[in-house]
Each structure stands twice: as C-alpha cells, then as structure tokens.
C-alpha cells in the first residue's frame, strides 16, 4: 500500500504526494523510535505504510511535539515536502498537543 496523506488527528488530514510521505516517514521514524521506543502512537506511525496513511493521531503530546519539529524540519529539506509546508505547519500547530520550541 502506498502512503498518500498524514492524519494529524481525527478529522484533520494533510494530503501529500507519495514521495513527500516517504520523506516524512524517513525523517521522523527513527528519531521517534530512538527517543520514545515503540509506544502505541510511535508504533502506529512506524507501521503507517501498512495502513496507507501516515498517522500521528495516537501520539502523546511529547511524541507529537517531537514529531512536529521533525516534520517541519523535513519540510525545509525535502523537495517533495516543500510544496506542502504551509498546510503541514497549519495542521500541526492547530493541534492541542503542539508545543512550540
């Protein structure tokens, strides 16, 4: 199954190109696993390719805040994510789990 969007929370999704999803998963998966281990939220995000949607909706506030930093950093670097940066930033910052750094 191929990834096509990011579910930030129930009812909030950001539609991304498949290549953008792959870059986002590559940028966030290992750092999240290294920092938090395979918790429910991080584990579900790591298995996203199986489900077809990058899913951050089950992350705790701490996991989500770290994910947001990684995602926004990736949006600065990835040519595939750059066109989605504004929508990604808006969705992440609107989530109550978001904590500005």
C-alpha positions in Angstrom: 0.0 0.0 0.0 1.3 3.5 -0.7 1.2 6.4 1.6 -0.9 9.5 0.4 -1.6 11.6 3.5 -0.8 12.5 7.1 -3.5 12.1 9.7 -2.7 14.6 12.4 -5.8 13.9 14.5 -9.3 12.5 14.0 -10.8 14.7 11.3 -7.5 16.6 10.4 -5.5 15.3 7.5 -2.9 16.8 5.2 -2.8 15.4 1.7 0.7 14.8 0.5 2.4 13.4 -2.6 3.5 9.8 -2.1 7.2 10.9 -2.3 6.5 13.5 0.4 5.0 10.9 2.7 8.1 8.7 2.2 10.4 11.6 3.0 8.4 12.5 6.1 8.4 8.9 7.3 12.1 8.6 6.7 12.8 11.8 8.6 10.7 11.1 11.7 10.5 7.3 12.2 14.0 6.5 13.5 14.3 9.6 15.8 10.9 8.9 17.3 11.7 5.3 17.9 15.1 6.1 19.4 13.6 8.7 21.8 10.3 7.1 22.8 10.6 3.4 21.8 7.7 1.6 20.2 4.8 3.2 22.2 1.3 2.9 20.8 1.5 6.3 19.0 5.0 5.9 17.6 4.5 2.2 16.8 1.3 3.0 14.8 3.2 5.8 13.0 6.0 3.4 12.2 3.5 0.9 10.7 1.9 3.6 8.6 3.0 2.2 5.3 1.0 -0.9 6.1 -2.2 1.2 6.7 -1.7 3.6 3.8 -1.8 6.7 5.9 0.9 8.4 8.0 -0.8 8.6 11.3 0.2 10.8 14.2 -3.2 10.8 15.8 -2.3 8.3 18.6 0.9 10.1 19.7 1.1 11.6 23.2 1.8 15.3 23.5 5.5 14.8 24.0 5.7 12.4 21.0 3.6 14.8 18.8 5.7 17.8 19.7 8.9 16.0 18.7 7.2 14.7 15.6 6.1 18.3 14.7 9.7 19.5 15.0 11.0 16.7 12.8 8.2 17.2 10.2 8.7 20.9 9.9 12.5 20.4 9.6 11.9 17.8 6.9 9.6 20.3 5.1 12.6 22.6 4.9 14.9 20.0 3.4 12.8 17.8 1.2 11.9 19.0 -2.3 8.8 16.8 -2.1 7.6 18.2 1.2 8.3 21.9 0.5 5.1 22.5 -1.5 3.1 21.1 1.5 5.0 23.1 4.2 2.3 25.7 4.8 -0.5 23.1 5.1 1.6 20.9 7.2 2.6 23.7 9.6 -1.0 24.9 9.9 -2.3 21.4 10.7 0.5 20.6 13.2 0.2 24.0 15.0 -3.6 23.8 15.3 -3.4 20.5 17.2 -3.6 21.0 21.0 -0.7 18.6 21.5 1.6 21.0 19.7 4.2 22.8 21.9 6.3 25.5 20.2 10.0 25.0 20.8 
